[in-house]
Amino acid sequence: QLPLAMVQTGGDFLLDVRRARFETGWLRELDGLLTWQGAKVLQPAPLELGTLTMQLGLREGQVVGTLGAAAEGPLELGGEFRLGPDRRYALDALAKPRAAASPDLRQSLGLLGNPDAQGRYRLQLSGAL
């Protein structure tokens, strides 16, 4: 397993917050979109990921990000990122290479384990910020 600190990324992050409200140091309302344009992994190996998105909202007091990817990109992405007021996070994502995916991207996804019956690879991370 590769430590996350060794992964270097590139691209532009755009945050569009339509609505947010804080109370006592934590979000009480959130509606927004985080877009990673030109998403790429630079290290340990260069990989083009296309445009990735995370629709932001709140559920049961946690920030919830619903993952997605632009239709023309090399990666199909779904799943969820959660962040609680205690700053603990969890990511549960499914990624599938599309026809446009490079051989390097396909090989790198294989490092996550075996794909499911639909050809998707699971990525799960959790910890604290």
WOVENNOR-V737040 format. One record per helix or strand of 3 or more residues. SS is the DSSP state (H for helix, E for strand). FROM is the first residue (numbers start at 0). LEN is the number of residues. If there is no record, write none. Layout:
# WOVENNOR-V737040
SS;FROM;LEN / SS;FROM;LEN
This chain:
# WOVENNOR-V737040
H;3;3 / E;7;16 / E;25;18 / E;46;13 / E;61;8 / E;74;9 / E;87;10 / H;102;8 / E;120;8
